[in-house]
Amino acid sequence: MSEINKIPIFVRDFSFNVKTKKGYKTILDHINLSIPSGSLVAIIGASGAGKTTLLNSIAGRVLGKSEGSILFGNEPHSNRINKILSYVTQQDTMHTNLTPRQILRFVSDLRLPKTIKKQEKNQIVENILKSLQIEHCADTIVGSPESGIKRGISGGEMKRVNIGMGLVTNPSVILVDEPTSGLDAQTAYLCTSILKDLTKDGRTIISTIHQPRQSIFELFDYLVLLSHGKLVYFGPINEIENYFAKMNFFPPRNTNLADWLIDLVSLSEGELKKEETINKLSKELSVYQKDEIQLDIIHDKNEIDLNEIDLNEVDKDKEDDLEIQDIPDDFEEIDLDKITNPNFIQNNSNGIIKGEVGTLEFIKSLVKYYNNSNLMKKTLSMKIPKQKMDLHLERPVNLFKKTLILTKRGFYGLRNQKRYIIQRLLQPAVLACFVGWIFSGIPSNQSGLMDRLGILFFILLSQILLSIMAVLFVLPKEKAVFLRESMDSAYPTVCFFISKVLTDLPFGILVPTIFAVIITPITGLQTNPKQLLILILFCILSANAGSGFGLMISAATRTPEIALTMAPVMVVPMIIFCGFMIDLNNITKTLSWIQYIDPVKYSFFVLVKNEFTGLKFTCTQSELVQGVCPITTGEQFLKFKGFYNVNYWENALFMIAFILLSWGLSVYFLSKARKREAGR
Ligand SMILES: Nc1ncnc2c1ncn2[C@@H]1O[C@H](COP(=O)(O)OP(=O)(O)OP(=O)(O)O)[C@@H](O)[C@H]1O
């Protein structure tokens, strides 16, 4: 098992801007942090303060205009760093049709080095289950009522599985987005204390956190307090009260410190309503910071022991360079116990900080004060190691093995969903019986000609629609897990996609086969083995063309709702241009090219030729034309309708090309989604 690398994190003069319609918007503004290895850091601030953006920036998961640097030891984010870093998302994104033990085992198979034996990997998983206290539900299917899988484990247990997924690789740096959201107080405390325990062997953990209870807040070592993208405080948790006391701000007795701090640095509603307030704040502070702060990245000339890095380690030379302004000497002496006014922060008249709480001026003043504080000096004085870290990295399993593991995971998920399997296999059987019943006993007279054509068209339509619908609803859930795992560099897009296709293949073969085998005898279609086999084969190709098409739409769209809206717009032309509803010779020239790329047409033509070849037709009295029966053989009908010269092999090849193209485009769109995700 890889060792923990003790990695301090340095954020230096980091700003992040995103492009909006009105130009660039500053989301993070000149942030400076020095986080020693082995610490648990909380990022707090009001909604929209920039907490997630800061966490994502550290994780290297933002796309936008950034300035400054974020260093792990002395290295910026890279693939190398990504291997020792783990990001635990706020959403508990996982395969809800697996059990926690299965989920963690598959993550361990995918992400741990190939040198680790299966038994050892399983032991790692068992240790995680134990340390996260989820052994009791390790074999219960996670569940997801909205996906039709019965709720299995609780929200708190799910959150711990989510954290566990990030622990399998024994990461040296863990970034956690809101680990306590949606949890009751007890479970939230448990989750945070688990994170605290994980820092004991040198891991660095940074977490955004929303309204933590006092007991939870106290588990953290350092606090990053943000207000509208600005750093208002970065320092030890146990120095917060003293720091704010110097500005004459005291939390009321028995108050939750985190809530109090967030209230203190939030803009009032009135200020927020002023549309340009935040942009103005950005511009003014940027100018101020450029003029008044000298931000240096200090490189230690010698190799230093990363374990010894401590925020209290101040470079004395730098200390002299920075001047603390406007802080009366006697503030150190304030006795916190004497302060009893609970509304103290409402009345700010100490003269150090300008403006009333909730105003722009007040926040500007707080930021200015922090920029001149000893804490800022300490941050900037912490030495960045000169030498590249010697990371303990091992090679993961190869891509072929990864694809096999992902496929196996897909089949495990299916095995856990027996009802889903039964439903998918019953669906074609029931539909075939019902439709077969409607079309049963097709006569062999002239009216039977069109009925026969109708049933063939319906067979194709049902295969395409059944397979598209199955994919449109299933892929989005798997896509979420794929995006999460690919952000962790667990596997490339193509591995995921091949495994997805392989997992769906049994349905892609069984569903059309069941449908064709049942409907053929009921309706009286030709049942000799050769013709039945061709019917089944083209049903299979059509079903896979349908699922390929569905995968492509799902991969290209962001939500199942959009995919569902897009699907009919694209499927309807395919149906119209297949040659059943309209004679293809009568289609206007500007649109007639569509028939050449329509897979339904290629399948339909084969099915018609296959069915009509060798058939004999009769006429009722009323169908005779001048005493003659117009169509007496299938071949006659095929010639009349333009189906006679169809080449089975050519059409099969076209279908295969269509399927391959839709798969290729799906991989392309998934890769694009992955890049988009990286920039969220
Ligand atoms: N890509 C983007 N384009 C435009 N604005 C963005 C973008 N990303 C973030 N923002 C804005 O930046 C601000 C900070 O967003 P962020 O999600 O980091 O805040 P947060 O503190 O995590 O908020 P919350 O607690 O509500 O999740 C918000 O006002 C948000 O609307």
The ligand as an SDF file (V2000), in Angstrom:
LIG
                    3D

 31 33  0  0  0  0  0  0  0  0999 V2000
  -18.5400   29.5200  -14.0110 N   0  0  0  0  0  0  0  0  0  0  0  0
  -19.1330   30.5290  -13.3750 C   0  0  0  0  0  0  0  0  0  0  0  0
  -19.7190   31.5310  -14.0720 N   0  0  0  0  0  0  0  0  0  0  0  0
  -20.2920   32.5820  -13.4410 C   0  0  0  0  0  0  0  0  0  0  0  0
  -20.3400   32.7150  -12.1120 N   0  0  0  0  0  0  0  0  0  0  0  0
  -19.7770   31.7450  -11.3700 C   0  0  0  0  0  0  0  0  0  0  0  0
  -19.1360   30.5990  -11.9530 C   0  0  0  0  0  0  0  0  0  0  0  0
  -18.6700   29.8130  -10.9630 N   0  0  0  0  0  0  0  0  0  0  0  0
  -18.9950   30.4250   -9.8160 C   0  0  0  0  0  0  0  0  0  0  0  0
  -19.6700   31.5710  -10.0560 N   0  0  0  0  0  0  0  0  0  0  0  0
  -20.1620   32.5260   -9.0610 C   0  0  0  0  0  0  0  0  0  0  0  0
  -19.1240   32.6940   -8.1370 O   0  0  0  0  0  0  0  0  0  0  0  0
  -19.6410   32.8210   -6.8410 C   0  0  0  0  0  0  0  0  0  0  0  0
  -19.0010   31.7980   -5.9290 C   0  0  0  0  0  0  0  0  0  0  0  0
  -19.4960   30.4990   -6.2720 O   0  0  0  0  0  0  0  0  0  0  0  0
  -19.2010   29.2270   -5.3610 P   0  0  0  0  0  0  0  0  0  0  0  0
  -19.9980   28.0960   -5.8800 O   0  0  0  0  0  0  0  0  0  0  0  0
  -17.7450   29.0500   -5.2600 O   0  0  0  0  0  0  0  0  0  0  0  0
  -19.7820   29.7310   -3.9760 O   0  0  0  0  0  0  0  0  0  0  0  0
  -19.9860   28.9290   -2.6100 P   0  0  0  0  0  0  0  0  0  0  0  0
  -19.4120   29.7700   -1.5550 O   0  0  0  0  0  0  0  0  0  0  0  0
  -19.4860   27.5530   -2.7280 O   0  0  0  0  0  0  0  0  0  0  0  0
  -21.5610   28.9720   -2.5160 O   0  0  0  0  0  0  0  0  0  0  0  0
  -22.5760   27.8870   -1.8890 P   0  0  0  0  0  0  0  0  0  0  0  0
  -22.3120   27.8270   -0.4220 O   0  0  0  0  0  0  0  0  0  0  0  0
  -23.9140   28.5050   -2.1840 O   0  0  0  0  0  0  0  0  0  0  0  0
  -22.3550   26.5920   -2.6060 O   0  0  0  0  0  0  0  0  0  0  0  0
  -21.1350   32.6950   -6.9520 C   0  0  0  0  0  0  0  0  0  0  0  0
  -21.6740   34.0050   -6.9880 O   0  0  0  0  0  0  0  0  0  0  0  0
  -21.3250   31.9980   -8.2620 C   0  0  0  0  0  0  0  0  0  0  0  0
  -22.5370   32.3710   -8.8430 O   0  0  0  0  0  0  0  0  0  0  0  0
  1  2  1  0
  2  3  1  0
  2  7  2  0
  3  4  2  0
  4  5  1  0
  5  6  2  0
  6  7  1  0
  6 10  1  0
  7  8  1  0
  8  9  2  0
  9 10  1  0
 10 11  1  0
 11 12  1  0
 11 30  1  0
 12 13  1  0
 13 14  1  0
 13 28  1  0
 14 15  1  0
 15 16  1  0
 16 17  2  0
 16 18  1  0
 16 19  1  0
 19 20  1  0
 20 21  2  0
 20 22  1  0
 20 23  1  0
 23 24  1  0
 24 25  2  0
 24 26  1  0
 24 27  1  0
 28 29  1  0
 28 30  1  0
 30 31  1  0
M  END
$$$$
